Amino acid sequence: MLVLEAKLVGKNWQYEQLDEAIRTGQFIRNKCLVYWIESPRDEQVNRNRLKGSVNSTKYS
């Protein structure tokens, strides 16, 4: 899980925009999880295979 922390000093409208951005990110994350969980087993992403293909990729 990715966790970002920051101490901010801002105005109320800046805090409101930050809260909206956080809510949007959480909404997208939750929709992705629900889509992945509810998809048929054969359509789910095999994370171990994906991890192996990423590790075997050579960067120049």
C-alpha positions as CSV (number, residue, x, y, z in Angstrom):
1,M,0.0,0.0,0.0
2,L,1.3,3.4,-0.9
3,V,1.1,6.0,1.9
4,L,2.0,9.6,1.5
5,E,2.1,12.1,4.3
6,A,2.6,15.8,4.3
7,K,2.2,18.7,6.7
8,L,0.5,21.6,5.0
9,V,-0.3,25.2,5.8
10,G,-2.9,26.5,3.4
11,K,-6.2,28.2,3.0
12,N,-9.6,26.6,3.4
13,W,-10.2,26.4,-0.4
14,Q,-6.9,24.6,-0.8
15,Y,-7.8,22.0,1.9
16,E,-11.2,21.5,0.2
17,Q,-9.4,20.8,-3.2
18,L,-7.0,18.4,-1.5
19,D,-9.9,16.5,0.2
20,E,-11.7,16.3,-3.2
21,A,-8.5,14.9,-4.8
22,I,-8.1,12.3,-2.0
23,R,-11.8,11.2,-2.3
24,T,-11.4,10.9,-6.1
25,G,-8.3,8.7,-5.7
26,Q,-10.0,6.5,-3.1
27,F,-13.1,6.2,-5.4
28,I,-10.9,5.1,-8.3
29,R,-9.0,2.6,-6.1
30,N,-12.2,1.1,-4.8
31,K,-13.7,0.8,-8.3
32,C,-10.6,-1.0,-9.5
33,L,-10.6,-3.4,-6.6
34,V,-14.3,-4.2,-7.0
35,Y,-13.8,-4.8,-10.8
36,W,-10.8,-7.1,-10.1
37,I,-12.6,-9.0,-7.3
38,E,-15.8,-9.5,-9.3
39,S,-14.2,-10.5,-12.6
40,P,-14.2,-14.1,-13.6
41,R,-11.2,-16.1,-12.4
42,D,-9.8,-16.6,-15.9
43,E,-9.8,-12.9,-16.6
44,Q,-8.0,-11.8,-13.4
45,V,-4.5,-10.6,-13.6
46,N,-1.9,-13.1,-12.4
47,R,0.3,-10.8,-10.3
48,N,3.1,-13.3,-9.9
49,R,3.4,-13.8,-13.6
50,L,3.3,-10.0,-14.1
51,K,5.9,-9.5,-11.5
52,G,8.2,-12.0,-13.2
53,S,7.8,-10.3,-16.6
54,V,8.6,-6.9,-15.1
55,N,11.7,-8.3,-13.3
56,S,13.0,-10.0,-16.4
57,T,12.7,-6.7,-18.5
58,K,16.1,-5.2,-19.0
59,Y,16.4,-1.5,-19.0
60,S,19.0,0.3,-21.0
